[in-house]
Amino acid sequence: MNIQDFIRPELLVLIPVCWGIGLMLKSTPINNQWIPAILGLCSVFLASLYVFSTATETPSAGLWIGVTQGIVCWLVAWQSYDKIIKPNGEE
């Protein structure tokens, strides 16, 4: 299975967006334990915003698709950050 099987191609851009938002949040006084939750909410919001702006689904289906796509993009961004950007285990 490939990641494109789970994420809409147009929403793959959320992964580097989450990285960028996370790196910006690390430079603020926000505690690091809250950053994943904030990124999850941002990802769900942005995915839902995209799905609703295209308006090809019913509102309930759009909400479901936006939430699930946002969560999947957030999880991929979180795991890939730990494996690619932070390979030496720094905090």
Order of alpha helices (4+ residues) and beta strands (2+ residues): alpha-alpha-alpha
